[in-house]
Amino acid sequence: MNKKGESIILMIGELLAVIGVIFMTMQIATRFAKSDAVVKLQVVQDMEMMVNALVGEPGDAIVAYPTDVSMFSMILTNEKITIMVKGESELKKAIETFNLPEGFVAQGVVEEKAKVCLEKKKEVITLRECTKDES
């Protein structure tokens, strides 16, 4: 066999190896991005930003979380929002803290509901399940 043929075969082999490594890396990254831990972190950060947005809203308001969160349970208090999968350990909970202005109260518990809403009435922010017309 000539050297030109060996070089082409070697190059094709290297190209296939690189494509294989890229494919496996993409598969692992996709699985990680869809894992409960990452989704919980995204949801808890979104909810914290929604609370902050409601605090800045001058009147009453309702904000619905746009995606299905039925796999999670959520607890809203004056200091933090906690999101967890029912029955998991304390270490796997996603927690995001915030500071409410003086006079504001945050409260609510939602367990495994598809659509959740944050409602602000005067200075009370409540986490609850959305009604049919709100989702």
Secondary structure, 3 states (H helix, E strand, C coil): CCHHHHHHHHHHHHHHHHHHHHHHHHHHHHHHHCCHHHHHHHHHHHHHHHHHHHHHCCCCEEEECCCCCCCCEEEECCCEEEEECCCCCHHHCEEEECCCCCCCEEEEEEECCCCEEEEEECCEEEEEECCCCCC
